[in-house]
Amino acid sequence: MSETMKMIADIGLIPQISLNDPEDAGPLGRALVKGGIPIAEVALHQDTSLKVIQTLSKQVPDIIVGAGMIRTVDQARSAVKAGARFLI
């Protein structure tokens, strides 16, 4: 099992977030980490989703960011390039 998967199992839940404004990602990510939930899944169903992943990855290094609703290889590649550490 990968280190990321071990961390996900230890946390025990994955909140799914959906933001219209990527600038809200940093404050939300920091609040999750502060509250003891250092993980978030961003569903790729908005035009801003990849930017939200990128912002979380850069501004909140202690959070595990993932991408959800992946349907294509291109989406998976884009999500990983943006900073996603897991895909759903």
Residue, then its C-alpha position, 0 to 999 in steps of 0.5 A: m500500500s502506498e504512503t498516500m493510501k495509508m494516510i487516507a486510511d488513517i484519516g478515515l474520511i475524505p471530504q469532497i469540496s466544490l468551489n467556484d472561486p479558487e481563491d477560497a481553496g487556501p483558507l478552506g484547506r487550512a481550516l481542514v488541516k487545523g480541524g484534523i482533516p488534512i485531506a480533500e477531494v475536488a470533483l472535476h465538474q467545474d471549470t475551476s476544479l483544476k485551479v482549486i487543486q493547484t491552489l490547495s497543493k501550493q498553498v496548503p502543503d500539509i493537505i492531501v489533495g485528490a481529484g474525483m469524477i475522473r472519466t478520462v486519461d486526459q482528466a487524470r493527467s491534468a489532475v496529477k499535473a495540477g497536484a492531485r495525489f489520488l484519483i477517484 
